[in-house]
Amino acid sequence: MPKRFRLTRRFPCAMTEDGYRRLKRFAADAGLDEGEALSFLFENFESVMNHENLTTRLRLFNSEIDARKR
């Protein structure tokens, strides 16, 4: 029997404009709203992410984060 889909948690979060636009585009392409798209990504994180790419991109993002905050 499939799990019932319920959004049980809400949390404030800050996103970059680029990240939010990408989330909206992904959600629209998948036929989901933004909350459902985030739930899908995190529930299936291991299967949708390439670990090597994630590590490299995260290192790059962290190195640029201070400059992007200004």
Backbone hydrogen bonds, N-H to C=O, Kabsch-Sander energy under -0.5 kcal/mol:
donor,donor_aa,acceptor,acceptor_aa,energy
6,R,4,R,-0.8
8,T,6,R,-1.0
20,Y,16,T,-2.5
21,R,17,E,-2.6
22,R,18,D,-2.1
23,L,19,G,-2.4
24,K,20,Y,-2.7
25,R,21,R,-2.3
26,F,22,R,-2.7
27,A,23,L,-2.8
28,A,24,K,-2.5
29,D,25,R,-2.7
30,A,26,F,-2.0
31,G,27,A,-0.8
31,G,28,A,-0.8
32,L,27,A,-3.0
37,A,33,D,-2.4
38,L,34,E,-2.3
39,S,35,G,-2.3
40,F,36,E,-2.7
41,L,37,A,-2.5
42,F,38,L,-2.5
43,E,39,S,-2.7
44,N,40,F,-1.8
45,F,42,F,-0.9
47,S,44,N,-0.6
48,V,44,N,-1.6
49,M,45,F,-1.2
51,H,49,M,-0.7
54,L,50,N,-2.9
55,T,51,H,-2.4
56,T,52,E,-2.0
57,R,53,N,-2.9
58,L,54,L,-2.6
59,R,55,T,-2.0
60,L,56,T,-2.1
61,F,57,R,-2.7
62,N,58,L,-2.6
63,S,59,R,-1.7
64,E,60,L,-1.2
64,E,61,F,-0.6
65,I,61,F,-1.1
68,R,64,E,-1.9
69,K,65,I,-1.2
70,R,66,D,-0.6
70,R,67,A,-0.7
